[in-house]
Amino acid sequence: MKLSLLKKIIEIKTSTIAMEIKDNTAIIDSLREYGSQSGEPVYIWKKMFGLYRTDLPHVALPSTQTYKQTLKYINKNNTGHVFALIGFNEYLNDADTIYILKTIKTREDYKNKILLIDQKVEIPSALKGKIMETKKFLRYKQKTEV
């Protein structure tokens, strides 16, 4: 993914964005580059490893190995950072996940940006309208730029 497109996606005025990405390595490289250029910490979550900063990829944050632990951590730490959760789709129908993502969406003071990244994105009806899908963003950008 081009860095310029990633920047535009991160700048969208919403807390949670779902992205269908076929190549995890490319998005991780772009997130790492974004973090180094912006000076803003970028965190990535991977199943079985946990949440880590892109500039410290070998150190996982404590108590972030599971998806629920990570969402709770992100919800509590309103720091204005970017959190990319890779391989999230299988957890989206979980009641706790839905509750936490809805809670995050309704907070007016919420500063974090959550990128839900997977090869296939299937937003459950309970989260429709709460999560921006990049496919919709890209279609809107193409219409306005023509």
Rosetta silent file (secondary structure, phi, psi, omega in degrees, C-alpha in Angstrom):
SEQUENCE: MKLSLLKKIIEIKTSTIAMEIKDNTAIIDSLREYGSQSGEPVYIWKKMFGLYRTDLPHVALPSTQTYKQTLKYINKNNTGHVFALIGFNEYLNDADTIYILKTIKTREDYKNKILLIDQKVEIPSALKGKIMETKKFLRYKQKTEV
SCORE:     score description
SCORE:     0.000 S_00000001
   1 L     0.000  135.355  179.056    0.000    0.000    0.000 S_00000001
   2 L   -68.515  142.118 -179.131    1.305    3.420   -0.886 S_00000001
   3 H   -60.962  -38.695 -179.110    2.177    5.600    2.082 S_00000001
   4 H   -62.106  -38.393  177.606    0.164    8.535    0.691 S_00000001
   5 H   -69.549  -41.836  178.086   -3.007    6.380    0.596 S_00000001
   6 H   -60.268  -42.247  178.012   -2.368    5.054    4.105 S_00000001
   7 H   -59.632  -43.413  179.370   -2.040    8.652    5.378 S_00000001
   8 H   -63.571  -39.278  179.132   -5.387    9.565    3.792 S_00000001
   9 H   -66.060  -44.011  179.883   -7.039    6.537    5.385 S_00000001
  10 H   -64.597  -30.030 -179.321   -5.603    7.367    8.817 S_00000001
  11 L   -78.688   -7.845  178.282   -6.846   10.967    8.467 S_00000001
  12 L   -58.229  137.168 -177.169  -10.478    9.850    8.006 S_00000001
  13 L   -80.102   64.283  174.974  -12.581   11.367   10.787 S_00000001
  14 L  -152.787  156.444 -175.406  -13.630    8.101   12.381 S_00000001
  15 L   -83.631  -29.904 -172.205  -12.116    5.896   15.077 S_00000001
  16 E  -129.843  128.024 -177.151  -12.372    2.479   13.410 S_00000001
  17 E  -130.879  130.335  176.517  -11.595    1.519    9.827 S_00000001
  18 E   -97.602  134.546 -177.668  -11.764   -1.944    8.247 S_00000001
  19 E  -130.622  127.763  172.303   -9.272   -2.698    5.487 S_00000001
  20 E   -89.633  116.910 -177.278   -9.096   -5.684    3.171 S_00000001
  21 L  -130.178  126.483  179.503   -5.408   -6.289    2.555 S_00000001
  22 L   -82.120  -30.418 -174.446   -4.009   -9.277    0.697 S_00000001
  23 L  -116.639   99.113 -179.838   -0.356   -8.677    1.641 S_00000001
  24 H   -61.511  -34.997 -178.521    0.277   -8.228    5.377 S_00000001
  25 H   -62.091  -42.243 -179.139    3.972   -7.582    4.797 S_00000001
  26 H   -65.223  -42.305 -179.311    3.259   -4.552    2.591 S_00000001
  27 H   -69.934  -37.216  177.292    0.838   -2.964    5.077 S_00000001
  28 H   -63.324  -42.780  176.886    3.222   -3.584    7.975 S_00000001
  29 H   -61.181  -42.761  179.098    6.026   -1.915    5.994 S_00000001
  30 H   -65.836  -40.319  177.690    3.756    1.052    5.219 S_00000001
  31 H   -64.436  -41.143  177.731    2.686    1.350    8.874 S_00000001
  32 H   -61.408  -44.793  179.194    6.323    1.235    9.962 S_00000001
  33 H   -64.459  -42.069  177.622    7.182    3.954    7.433 S_00000001
  34 H   -59.381  -45.279  179.637    4.198    6.064    8.546 S_00000001
  35 H   -61.901  -42.835 -178.577    5.320    5.813   12.172 S_00000001
  36 H   -70.804  -35.287  179.699    8.892    6.817   11.415 S_00000001
  37 H   -75.503  -38.297 -176.161    7.848    9.757    9.206 S_00000001
  38 H   -85.598  -20.930 -175.047    5.105   11.071   11.492 S_00000001
  39 L    76.974    2.934 -179.107    6.919   10.405   14.760 S_00000001
  40 L   -91.424  131.153  177.245    3.664    8.926   16.022 S_00000001
  41 L   -62.457  133.726  176.542    3.800    5.493   17.662 S_00000001
  42 E  -119.564  129.885 -178.587    2.080    2.855   15.561 S_00000001
  43 E  -112.155  142.978  177.221    1.083   -0.434   17.157 S_00000001
  44 E  -124.537  136.087  175.152    0.380   -3.726   15.405 S_00000001
  45 E  -110.174  131.618  173.400   -1.467   -6.698   16.890 S_00000001
  46 E  -126.842  137.359  178.649   -0.847  -10.211   15.633 S_00000001
  47 L   -53.795  136.087  177.558   -2.609  -13.304   16.908 S_00000001
  48 L    74.942   -8.426  177.032   -0.533  -15.324   19.390 S_00000001
  49 L  -110.850  -47.731 -179.832    2.106  -12.573   19.678 S_00000001
  50 E   113.622 -165.739 -176.180    0.249   -9.539   20.933 S_00000001
  51 E   -94.742  130.845  179.173    0.463   -5.802   20.454 S_00000001
  52 E  -141.683  155.020  175.364    3.826   -4.242   19.628 S_00000001
  53 E   -79.720  145.107 -177.893    5.179   -0.911   18.413 S_00000001
  54 L   -65.208  -25.280  178.304    6.484   -0.888   14.858 S_00000001
  55 L   -87.018   -4.550  175.857    9.802    0.548   16.062 S_00000001
  56 L  -136.002   64.641 -170.438   10.124   -2.275   18.640 S_00000001
  57 L   -68.800  -12.957 -177.998    8.767   -5.319   16.784 S_00000001
  58 L   -95.049   -0.172 -176.970   10.319   -7.914   19.079 S_00000001
  59 L  -120.136  109.712  176.892    8.641   -6.637   22.287 S_00000001
  60 E   -86.230  142.364  176.527    4.927   -7.347   22.830 S_00000001
  61 L   -68.980  142.772  179.730    3.042   -5.262   25.382 S_00000001
  62 L   -61.687  148.524  176.653    1.956   -7.273   28.432 S_00000001
  63 L    56.616   40.435  176.208   -1.609   -8.585   28.520 S_00000001
  64 L  -132.197   20.861 -177.047   -2.295   -7.992   24.825 S_00000001
  65 L   -72.473  -34.207  179.438   -1.964  -11.516   23.417 S_00000001
  66 L   -96.089  161.351 -179.945   -5.692  -12.010   22.874 S_00000001
  67 H   -62.311  -42.914 -179.392   -7.979   -9.861   20.799 S_00000001
  68 H   -65.028  -43.422  177.843  -10.148   -8.960   23.818 S_00000001
  69 H   -58.766  -42.376 -178.410   -7.137   -7.969   25.928 S_00000001
  70 H   -66.019  -44.974  178.573   -5.907   -5.772   23.093 S_00000001
  71 H   -62.124  -40.067  177.634   -9.274   -4.054   22.580 S_00000001
  72 H   -63.599  -41.087  177.762   -9.521   -3.387   26.316 S_00000001
  73 H   -61.123  -46.974 -179.076   -5.998   -1.938   26.276 S_00000001
  74 H   -63.856  -41.091 -179.818   -6.821    0.310   23.313 S_00000001
  75 H   -63.766  -38.963 -178.867  -10.084    1.441   24.912 S_00000001
  76 H   -76.032  -31.474 -174.611   -8.332    2.386   28.185 S_00000001
  77 L  -102.516   85.772 -177.981   -5.357    4.115   26.548 S_00000001
  78 L   -85.865   71.716 -169.695   -6.795    7.081   24.692 S_00000001
  79 L  -100.569   -9.349 -178.150   -3.401    8.265   23.492 S_00000001
  80 L    82.313   24.223 -179.387   -4.095    9.259   19.893 S_00000001
  81 L   -97.635  169.175  176.388   -2.010    6.460   18.402 S_00000001
  82 E   -97.750  129.747  177.697   -2.635    4.179   15.442 S_00000001
  83 E  -121.374  116.887  178.557   -3.459    0.555   16.264 S_00000001
  84 E  -105.101  118.087 -178.492   -3.469   -1.953   13.394 S_00000001
  85 E  -106.078  109.655 -174.321   -5.121   -5.258   14.285 S_00000001
  86 E   -95.758  129.267 -179.919   -4.182   -7.912   11.749 S_00000001
  87 L    81.365   40.778 -173.534   -6.393  -10.980   11.338 S_00000001
  88 L   -87.204  -23.005 -165.287   -9.386   -9.549   13.195 S_00000001
  89 H   -53.777  -38.519 -177.234  -12.293  -10.818   11.114 S_00000001
  90 H   -65.689  -14.604 -177.776  -12.895  -14.037   13.060 S_00000001
  91 H  -100.780   -6.482 -172.820  -13.521  -11.990   16.241 S_00000001
  92 L   -65.964  -26.684  179.828  -15.982   -9.433   14.874 S_00000001
  93 L   -86.735   -2.891  178.755  -19.114  -11.405   15.771 S_00000001
  94 L   -68.579  133.812 -176.792  -18.037  -11.820   19.391 S_00000001
  95 H   -59.424  -41.790  179.265  -20.402   -9.971   21.780 S_00000001
  96 H   -64.964  -40.359  178.260  -17.541   -8.441   23.813 S_00000001
  97 H   -61.956  -46.871  179.347  -15.819   -7.233   20.649 S_00000001
  98 H   -59.696  -45.512 -179.282  -19.026   -5.625   19.395 S_00000001
  99 H   -60.703  -48.020 -178.516  -19.607   -3.958   22.759 S_00000001
 100 H   -64.278  -44.324  179.905  -16.070   -2.523   22.989 S_00000001
 101 H   -65.216  -36.543  175.614  -16.071   -1.262   19.385 S_00000001
 102 H   -66.420  -41.389  178.747  -19.478    0.381   19.904 S_00000001
 103 H   -60.623  -46.410  179.435  -18.233    1.984   23.133 S_00000001
 104 H   -59.937  -43.310 -176.498  -15.162    3.356   21.373 S_00000001
 105 H   -63.967  -32.098 -175.863  -17.292    4.742   18.531 S_00000001
 106 H   -87.355   -8.184  179.349  -19.594    6.678   20.891 S_00000001
 107 L   -77.919  120.094 -179.306  -16.805    8.384   22.855 S_00000001
 108 L   -71.554  -27.628 -176.973  -16.509   11.995   21.731 S_00000001
 109 L   -90.648    6.343 -172.739  -13.036   12.378   23.263 S_00000001
 110 L   -71.838  129.072 -174.703  -11.630    9.266   21.589 S_00000001
 111 L  -110.884  -21.381 -176.927   -8.303    9.923   19.846 S_00000001
 112 L   -69.076  153.771  173.625   -6.998    6.507   18.783 S_00000001
 113 E  -114.973  122.932 -179.384   -7.274    5.223   15.233 S_00000001
 114 E  -109.987  122.207  176.813   -8.030    1.502   14.939 S_00000001
 115 E  -107.107  114.543  177.944   -7.323   -0.251   11.647 S_00000001
 116 E   -94.268  109.765 -170.573   -8.970   -3.678   11.427 S_00000001
 117 E  -115.406  129.169  176.151   -6.962   -5.503    8.774 S_00000001
 118 E  -158.552  168.322  179.136   -7.723   -8.865    7.210 S_00000001
 119 L   -71.921  -30.834  178.147   -7.819  -10.551    3.824 S_00000001
 120 L  -134.745  127.421 -178.750  -11.619  -10.620    3.890 S_00000001
 121 L  -108.233  125.297  176.251  -13.740   -8.145    5.847 S_00000001
 122 L  -131.136   97.609 -177.940  -17.247   -9.061    6.934 S_00000001
 123 L   -79.029  122.876  178.702  -18.755   -6.395    9.180 S_00000001
 124 L   -68.626  156.542 -176.511  -21.627   -7.823   11.271 S_00000001
 125 H   -57.622  -32.591 -179.993  -24.946   -5.968   11.198 S_00000001
 126 H   -64.932  -19.193 -179.604  -24.444   -4.824   14.815 S_00000001
 127 H  -111.907    1.328  177.669  -21.382   -2.837   13.685 S_00000001
 128 L   -60.579  134.287 -178.274  -22.651   -1.519   10.335 S_00000001
 129 L    84.639  -10.955  179.238  -22.255    2.248   10.320 S_00000001
 130 L  -100.677  -21.455 -179.098  -19.811    2.076   13.232 S_00000001
 131 L  -121.578  125.107  176.561  -16.823    0.912   11.203 S_00000001
 132 E   -78.470  132.047  176.634  -15.694    2.679    8.032 S_00000001
 133 E   -99.900  130.841 -175.958  -14.788    0.256    5.254 S_00000001
 134 H   -62.474  -25.847  177.571  -11.953    1.416    3.017 S_00000001
 135 H   -59.272  -41.574  179.227  -13.786    0.123   -0.073 S_00000001
 136 H   -68.355  -40.424  178.374  -16.440    2.806    0.519 S_00000001
 137 H   -61.911  -45.480 -178.154  -13.775    5.447    1.164 S_00000001
 138 H   -64.964  -38.901  177.144  -11.920    4.584   -2.040 S_00000001
 139 H   -64.065  -41.253  178.866  -15.128    4.737   -4.101 S_00000001
 140 H   -63.640  -45.275 -179.333  -15.933    8.170   -2.595 S_00000001
 141 H   -61.399  -41.253 -179.311  -12.389    9.465   -3.292 S_00000001
 142 H   -64.520  -40.776 -179.996  -12.588    8.281   -6.919 S_00000001
 143 H   -65.822  -40.670 -176.361  -15.933   10.060   -7.460 S_00000001
 144 H   -78.569  -20.047 -178.408  -14.713   13.352   -5.941 S_00000001
 145 H   -93.929   -5.818 -178.730  -11.401   13.325   -7.792 S_00000001
 146 L   -79.960    0.000    0.000  -12.915   12.777  -11.265 S_00000001
